[in-house]
Amino acid sequence: MKRKVLSAVLCTSMIAGLVAGGAISASASEGEKTTIRMTYWNSEDTVAAMLEYLAEAVPDVEIEYQFIDNSNYETIVDTQLSAGEGPDIICETVGSVLKHQKLGYLEPLNDLGALYSDAGTSILSYDGNVYALPGISWFEGIFFNKALFEENGIKLPKTFDEYIAVCKQFEELGIQPLAAGLKSWEPMLKNSMAYVAAEYLSTEEGKSFGEKYRNGEVTMDGTWNPYLEKWSEMITEGIYTIDMTGIDHDQALEQFAAGDAAMFCSGPWDLDAIKAKNPELTLDMMPFYGSSESDGWLIGGPGFGFAVNANSPNKEAAMKIAEAISTPEGQRAMWENNQGGSSYLGDVSFELPDEYASAATALAAGNVYCPWNDWGAAASAHMTYGTEFQSYLLGEQDLSTTLQNIDAAVQELLEK
């Protein structure tokens, strides 16, 4: 996901103050508001509607919002928490939730967590406890040119085999089925993991893989092989080609926007760019599919999680805010500045633009999942996964070697 992160850097004096400063003293007298501090690496405009809602919904609590640039965020928050201080509500990444809960900095949020779908809380949970509440998700699916499908009488697929067949139909018509910038490691990462999510990670057998993987109890090699062998038809059927390793993301987007390819894997962050290049293009998004017919799956997950500082002197006030966020009204307010994402709270859903109509069922089912978020401290190894699959596409190594190399990278990060 391409997060909306400002590049502004905090001035030296502010950084010093943030590092030294603890939670704001806010045991208010009767009739006064309790002031709590919320930190996030995104600017205030990305949560403006939510903050406005919270001010109305919880009038006895005042939120002091502190933006900390992403380059300094983890260091500053870690320093404060290690001193027994820090913000009352912390916006956390998946990796930082793992770290902070192990150090005892985070308050369990099991009751509120039960209101959210497992797809949202599973990556923010450890040892049976939920430590952060999922924010609005990001997601990626398959944008498709509606006119090309309709003009050629091609029906949308509902399984992976049908998707391969659709790609072959377009090839026979002389139309490139999928625009893909394989110069980047991202496309094959997300496409292959979406298949594994649909086939294995979403099943009773596979849903604990991520936890076992980060605990060193299982390996990808020997577990994911049969699923990825099937997915490899993307390569053997010529949908992903070696030539595509010379094409970057922007070139692939241009190709799709120009109508020269039927499909393009991406998310809401590219929608405006596509429409700007071709305002006449009618497009929609379909999810990824496994071998069996289903609602489909999108690659994605919470962009962040809301955690409560276990050592906060204002824990009661912080919990009131967490409760207000965990309402349909709170979720809608959060979505206002993050349109295109989805909520993990109960049956909450948003009216998405027409460009996501064919992905609506997957979104409503909560089928939005980012497998590497389950890898804890090794989540950044997803980049290694992507680059290893580039080598696999180029024929430089077989599938088992590819997965062994990923396992080695994950293990190295976990040991650190």
Secondary structure as a PSIPRED ss2 file (coil, helix, strand):
# PSIPRED VFORMAT (PSIPRED V4.0)

   1 M C   1.000  0.000  0.000
   2 K C   1.000  0.000  0.000
   3 R C   1.000  0.000  0.000
   4 K C   1.000  0.000  0.000
   5 V C   1.000  0.000  0.000
   6 L C   1.000  0.000  0.000
   7 S C   1.000  0.000  0.000
   8 A C   1.000  0.000  0.000
   9 V C   1.000  0.000  0.000
  10 L C   1.000  0.000  0.000
  11 C C   1.000  0.000  0.000
  12 T H   0.000  1.000  0.000
  13 S H   0.000  1.000  0.000
  14 M H   0.000  1.000  0.000
  15 I H   0.000  1.000  0.000
  16 A H   0.000  1.000  0.000
  17 G H   0.000  1.000  0.000
  18 L H   0.000  1.000  0.000
  19 V H   0.000  1.000  0.000
  20 A H   0.000  1.000  0.000
  21 G C   1.000  0.000  0.000
  22 G C   1.000  0.000  0.000
  23 A C   1.000  0.000  0.000
  24 I C   1.000  0.000  0.000
  25 S C   1.000  0.000  0.000
  26 A C   1.000  0.000  0.000
  27 S C   1.000  0.000  0.000
  28 A C   1.000  0.000  0.000
  29 S C   1.000  0.000  0.000
  30 E C   1.000  0.000  0.000
  31 G C   1.000  0.000  0.000
  32 E C   1.000  0.000  0.000
  33 K C   1.000  0.000  0.000
  34 T E   0.000  0.000  1.000
  35 T E   0.000  0.000  1.000
  36 I E   0.000  0.000  1.000
  37 R E   0.000  0.000  1.000
  38 M E   0.000  0.000  1.000
  39 T E   0.000  0.000  1.000
  40 Y E   0.000  0.000  1.000
  41 W C   1.000  0.000  0.000
  42 N C   1.000  0.000  0.000
  43 S C   1.000  0.000  0.000
  44 E H   0.000  1.000  0.000
  45 D H   0.000  1.000  0.000
  46 T H   0.000  1.000  0.000
  47 V C   1.000  0.000  0.000
  48 A H   0.000  1.000  0.000
  49 A H   0.000  1.000  0.000
  50 M H   0.000  1.000  0.000
  51 L H   0.000  1.000  0.000
  52 E H   0.000  1.000  0.000
  53 Y H   0.000  1.000  0.000
  54 L H   0.000  1.000  0.000
  55 A H   0.000  1.000  0.000
  56 E H   0.000  1.000  0.000
  57 A H   0.000  1.000  0.000
  58 V C   1.000  0.000  0.000
  59 P C   1.000  0.000  0.000
  60 D C   1.000  0.000  0.000
  61 V E   0.000  0.000  1.000
  62 E E   0.000  0.000  1.000
  63 I E   0.000  0.000  1.000
  64 E E   0.000  0.000  1.000
  65 Y E   0.000  0.000  1.000
  66 Q E   0.000  0.000  1.000
  67 F E   0.000  0.000  1.000
  68 I C   1.000  0.000  0.000
  69 D C   1.000  0.000  0.000
  70 N H   0.000  1.000  0.000
  71 S H   0.000  1.000  0.000
  72 N H   0.000  1.000  0.000
  73 Y H   0.000  1.000  0.000
  74 E H   0.000  1.000  0.000
  75 T H   0.000  1.000  0.000
  76 I H   0.000  1.000  0.000
  77 V H   0.000  1.000  0.000
  78 D H   0.000  1.000  0.000
  79 T H   0.000  1.000  0.000
  80 Q H   0.000  1.000  0.000
  81 L H   0.000  1.000  0.000
  82 S H   0.000  1.000  0.000
  83 A C   1.000  0.000  0.000
  84 G C   1.000  0.000  0.000
  85 E C   1.000  0.000  0.000
  86 G C   1.000  0.000  0.000
  87 P C   1.000  0.000  0.000
  88 D C   1.000  0.000  0.000
  89 I E   0.000  0.000  1.000
  90 I E   0.000  0.000  1.000
  91 C E   0.000  0.000  1.000
  92 E E   0.000  0.000  1.000
  93 T C   1.000  0.000  0.000
  94 V H   0.000  1.000  0.000
  95 G H   0.000  1.000  0.000
  96 S H   0.000  1.000  0.000
  97 V H   0.000  1.000  0.000
  98 L H   0.000  1.000  0.000
  99 K H   0.000  1.000  0.000
 100 H H   0.000  1.000  0.000
 101 Q H   0.000  1.000  0.000
 102 K H   0.000  1.000  0.000
 103 L C   1.000  0.000  0.000
 104 G C   1.000  0.000  0.000
 105 Y C   1.000  0.000  0.000
 106 L E   0.000  0.000  1.000
 107 E C   1.000  0.000  0.000
 108 P C   1.000  0.000  0.000
 109 L C   1.000  0.000  0.000
 110 N H   0.000  1.000  0.000
 111 D H   0.000  1.000  0.000
 112 L H   0.000  1.000  0.000
 113 G H   0.000  1.000  0.000
 114 A C   1.000  0.000  0.000
 115 L C   1.000  0.000  0.000
 116 Y E   0.000  0.000  1.000
 117 S C   1.000  0.000  0.000
 118 D H   0.000  1.000  0.000
 119 A H   0.000  1.000  0.000
 120 G H   0.000  1.000  0.000
 121 T H   0.000  1.000  0.000
 122 S H   0.000  1.000  0.000
 123 I H   0.000  1.000  0.000
 124 L H   0.000  1.000  0.000
 125 S E   0.000  0.000  1.000
 126 Y E   0.000  0.000  1.000
 127 D C   1.000  0.000  0.000
 128 G C   1.000  0.000  0.000
 129 N E   0.000  0.000  1.000
 130 V E   0.000  0.000  1.000
 131 Y C   1.000  0.000  0.000
 132 A C   1.000  0.000  0.000
 133 L E   0.000  0.000  1.000
 134 P E   0.000  0.000  1.000
 135 G C   1.000  0.000  0.000
 136 I C   1.000  0.000  0.000
 137 S E   0.000  0.000  1.000
 138 W E   0.000  0.000  1.000
 139 F E   0.000  0.000  1.000
 140 E E   0.000  0.000  1.000
 141 G E   0.000  0.000  1.000
 142 I E   0.000  0.000  1.000
 143 F E   0.000  0.000  1.000
 144 F E   0.000  0.000  1.000
 145 N E   0.000  0.000  1.000
 146 K H   0.000  1.000  0.000
 147 A H   0.000  1.000  0.000
 148 L H   0.000  1.000  0.000
 149 F H   0.000  1.000  0.000
 150 E H   0.000  1.000  0.000
 151 E H   0.000  1.000  0.000
 152 N C   1.000  0.000  0.000
 153 G C   1.000  0.000  0.000
 154 I C   1.000  0.000  0.000
 155 K C   1.000  0.000  0.000
 156 L C   1.000  0.000  0.000
 157 P C   1.000  0.000  0.000
 158 K C   1.000  0.000  0.000
 159 T C   1.000  0.000  0.000
 160 F H   0.000  1.000  0.000
 161 D H   0.000  1.000  0.000
 162 E H   0.000  1.000  0.000
 163 Y H   0.000  1.000  0.000
 164 I H   0.000  1.000  0.000
 165 A H   0.000  1.000  0.000
 166 V H   0.000  1.000  0.000
 167 C H   0.000  1.000  0.000
 168 K H   0.000  1.000  0.000
 169 Q H   0.000  1.000  0.000
 170 F H   0.000  1.000  0.000
 171 E H   0.000  1.000  0.000
 172 E H   0.000  1.000  0.000
 173 L C   1.000  0.000  0.000
 174 G C   1.000  0.000  0.000
 175 I C   1.000  0.000  0.000
 176 Q E   0.000  0.000  1.000
 177 P E   0.000  0.000  1.000
 178 L E   0.000  0.000  1.000
 179 A E   0.000  0.000  1.000
 180 A C   1.000  0.000  0.000
 181 G C   1.000  0.000  0.000
 182 L C   1.000  0.000  0.000
 183 K C   1.000  0.000  0.000
 184 S C   1.000  0.000  0.000
 185 W C   1.000  0.000  0.000
 186 E H   0.000  1.000  0.000
 187 P H   0.000  1.000  0.000
 188 M H   0.000  1.000  0.000
 189 L H   0.000  1.000  0.000
 190 K H   0.000  1.000  0.000
 191 N H   0.000  1.000  0.000
 192 S H   0.000  1.000  0.000
 193 M H   0.000  1.000  0.000
 194 A H   0.000  1.000  0.000
 195 Y H   0.000  1.000  0.000
 196 V H   0.000  1.000  0.000
 197 A H   0.000  1.000  0.000
 198 A H   0.000  1.000  0.000
 199 E H   0.000  1.000  0.000
 200 Y H   0.000  1.000  0.000
 201 L H   0.000  1.000  0.000
 202 S C   1.000  0.000  0.000
 203 T C   1.000  0.000  0.000
 204 E C   1.000  0.000  0.000
 205 E C   1.000  0.000  0.000
 206 G C   1.000  0.000  0.000
 207 K C   1.000  0.000  0.000
 208 S C   1.000  0.000  0.000
 209 F H   0.000  1.000  0.000
 210 G H   0.000  1.000  0.000
 211 E H   0.000  1.000  0.000
 212 K H   0.000  1.000  0.000
 213 Y H   0.000  1.000  0.000
 214 R H   0.000  1.000  0.000
 215 N C   1.000  0.000  0.000
 216 G C   1.000  0.000  0.000
 217 E C   1.000  0.000  0.000
 218 V C   1.000  0.000  0.000
 219 T C   1.000  0.000  0.000
 220 M C   1.000  0.000  0.000
 221 D C   1.000  0.000  0.000
 222 G C   1.000  0.000  0.000
 223 T C   1.000  0.000  0.000
 224 W C   1.000  0.000  0.000
 225 N H   0.000  1.000  0.000
 226 P H   0.000  1.000  0.000
 227 Y H   0.000  1.000  0.000
 228 L H   0.000  1.000  0.000
 229 E H   0.000  1.000  0.000
 230 K H   0.000  1.000  0.000
 231 W H   0.000  1.000  0.000
 232 S C   1.000  0.000  0.000
 233 E H   0.000  1.000  0.000
 234 M H   0.000  1.000  0.000
 235 I H   0.000  1.000  0.000
 236 T H   0.000  1.000  0.000
 237 E C   1.000  0.000  0.000
 238 G C   1.000  0.000  0.000
 239 I C   1.000  0.000  0.000
 240 Y C   1.000  0.000  0.000
 241 T C   1.000  0.000  0.000
 242 I H   0.000  1.000  0.000
 243 D H   0.000  1.000  0.000
 244 M H   0.000  1.000  0.000
 245 T H   0.000  1.000  0.000
 246 G H   0.000  1.000  0.000
 247 I C   1.000  0.000  0.000
 248 D C   1.000  0.000  0.000
 249 H H   0.000  1.000  0.000
 250 D H   0.000  1.000  0.000
 251 Q H   0.000  1.000  0.000
 252 A H   0.000  1.000  0.000
 253 L H   0.000  1.000  0.000
 254 E H   0.000  1.000  0.000
 255 Q H   0.000  1.000  0.000
 256 F H   0.000  1.000  0.000
 257 A H   0.000  1.000  0.000
 258 A C   1.000  0.000  0.000
 259 G C   1.000  0.000  0.000
 260 D C   1.000  0.000  0.000
 261 A E   0.000  0.000  1.000
 262 A E   0.000  0.000  1.000
 263 M E   0.000  0.000  1.000
 264 F E   0.000  0.000  1.000
 265 C E   0.000  0.000  1.000
 266 S E   0.000  0.000  1.000
 267 G C   1.000  0.000  0.000
 268 P H   0.000  1.000  0.000
 269 W H   0.000  1.000  0.000
 270 D H   0.000  1.000  0.000
 271 L H   0.000  1.000  0.000
 272 D H   0.000  1.000  0.000
 273 A H   0.000  1.000  0.000
 274 I H   0.000  1.000  0.000
 275 K H   0.000  1.000  0.000
 276 A H   0.000  1.000  0.000
 277 K H   0.000  1.000  0.000
 278 N C   1.000  0.000  0.000
 279 P C   1.000  0.000  0.000
 280 E C   1.000  0.000  0.000
 281 L C   1.000  0.000  0.000
 282 T C   1.000  0.000  0.000
 283 L E   0.000  0.000  1.000
 284 D E   0.000  0.000  1.000
 285 M E   0.000  0.000  1.000
 286 M E   0.000  0.000  1.000
 287 P C   1.000  0.000  0.000
 288 F E   0.000  0.000  1.000
 289 Y C   1.000  0.000  0.000
 290 G C   1.000  0.000  0.000
 291 S C   1.000  0.000  0.000
 292 S C   1.000  0.000  0.000
 293 E C   1.000  0.000  0.000
 294 S C   1.000  0.000  0.000
 295 D C   1.000  0.000  0.000
 296 G C   1.000  0.000  0.000
 297 W E   0.000  0.000  1.000
 298 L E   0.000  0.000  1.000
 299 I E   0.000  0.000  1.000
 300 G E   0.000  0.000  1.000
 301 G E   0.000  0.000  1.000
 302 P E   0.000  0.000  1.000
 303 G C   1.000  0.000  0.000
 304 F C   1.000  0.000  0.000
 305 G E   0.000  0.000  1.000
 306 F E   0.000  0.000  1.000
 307 A E   0.000  0.000  1.000
 308 V E   0.000  0.000  1.000
 309 N E   0.000  0.000  1.000
 310 A C   1.000  0.000  0.000
 311 N C   1.000  0.000  0.000
 312 S C   1.000  0.000  0.000
 313 P C   1.000  0.000  0.000
 314 N C   1.000  0.000  0.000
 315 K H   0.000  1.000  0.000
 316 E H   0.000  1.000  0.000
 317 A H   0.000  1.000  0.000
 318 A H   0.000  1.000  0.000
 319 M H   0.000  1.000  0.000
 320 K H   0.000  1.000  0.000
 321 I H   0.000  1.000  0.000
 322 A H   0.000  1.000  0.000
 323 E H   0.000  1.000  0.000
 324 A H   0.000  1.000  0.000
 325 I H   0.000  1.000  0.000
 326 S C   1.000  0.000  0.000
 327 T C   1.000  0.000  0.000
 328 P H   0.000  1.000  0.000
 329 E H   0.000  1.000  0.000
 330 G H   0.000  1.000  0.000
 331 Q H   0.000  1.000  0.000
 332 R H   0.000  1.000  0.000
 333 A H   0.000  1.000  0.000
 334 M H   0.000  1.000  0.000
 335 W H   0.000  1.000  0.000
 336 E H   0.000  1.000  0.000
 337 N C   1.000  0.000  0.000
 338 N C   1.000  0.000  0.000
 339 Q C   1.000  0.000  0.000
 340 G C   1.000  0.000  0.000
 341 G C   1.000  0.000  0.000
 342 S C   1.000  0.000  0.000
 343 S C   1.000  0.000  0.000
 344 Y C   1.000  0.000  0.000
 345 L E   0.000  0.000  1.000
 346 G C   1.000  0.000  0.000
 347 D C   1.000  0.000  0.000
 348 V C   1.000  0.000  0.000
 349 S C   1.000  0.000  0.000
 350 F C   1.000  0.000  0.000
 351 E C   1.000  0.000  0.000
 352 L C   1.000  0.000  0.000
 353 P C   1.000  0.000  0.000
 354 D H   0.000  1.000  0.000
 355 E H   0.000  1.000  0.000
 356 Y H   0.000  1.000  0.000
 357 A H   0.000  1.000  0.000
 358 S H   0.000  1.000  0.000
 359 A H   0.000  1.000  0.000
 360 A H   0.000  1.000  0.000
 361 T H   0.000  1.000  0.000
 362 A H   0.000  1.000  0.000
 363 L H   0.000  1.000  0.000
 364 A H   0.000  1.000  0.000
 365 A C   1.000  0.000  0.000
 366 G C   1.000  0.000  0.000
 367 N C   1.000  0.000  0.000
 368 V E   0.000  0.000  1.000
 369 Y E   0.000  0.000  1.000
 370 C C   1.000  0.000  0.000
 371 P H   0.000  1.000  0.000
 372 W H   0.000  1.000  0.000
 373 N H   0.000  1.000  0.000
 374 D H   0.000  1.000  0.000
 375 W H   0.000  1.000  0.000
 376 G H   0.000  1.000  0.000
 377 A H   0.000  1.000  0.000
 378 A H   0.000  1.000  0.000
 379 A H   0.000  1.000  0.000
 380 S H   0.000  1.000  0.000
 381 A H   0.000  1.000  0.000
 382 H H   0.000  1.000  0.000
 383 M H   0.000  1.000  0.000
 384 T H   0.000  1.000  0.000
 385 Y H   0.000  1.000  0.000
 386 G H   0.000  1.000  0.000
 387 T H   0.000  1.000  0.000
 388 E H   0.000  1.000  0.000
 389 F H   0.000  1.000  0.000
 390 Q H   0.000  1.000  0.000
 391 S H   0.000  1.000  0.000
 392 Y H   0.000  1.000  0.000
 393 L H   0.000  1.000  0.000
 394 L C   1.000  0.000  0.000
 395 G C   1.000  0.000  0.000
 396 E C   1.000  0.000  0.000
 397 Q C   1.000  0.000  0.000
 398 D C   1.000  0.000  0.000
 399 L H   0.000  1.000  0.000
 400 S H   0.000  1.000  0.000
 401 T H   0.000  1.000  0.000
 402 T H   0.000  1.000  0.000
 403 L H   0.000  1.000  0.000
 404 Q H   0.000  1.000  0.000
 405 N H   0.000  1.000  0.000
 406 I H   0.000  1.000  0.000
 407 D H   0.000  1.000  0.000
 408 A H   0.000  1.000  0.000
 409 A H   0.000  1.000  0.000
 410 V H   0.000  1.000  0.000
 411 Q H   0.000  1.000  0.000
 412 E H   0.000  1.000  0.000
 413 L H   0.000  1.000  0.000
 414 L H   0.000  1.000  0.000
 415 E H   0.000  1.000  0.000
 416 K C   1.000  0.000  0.000
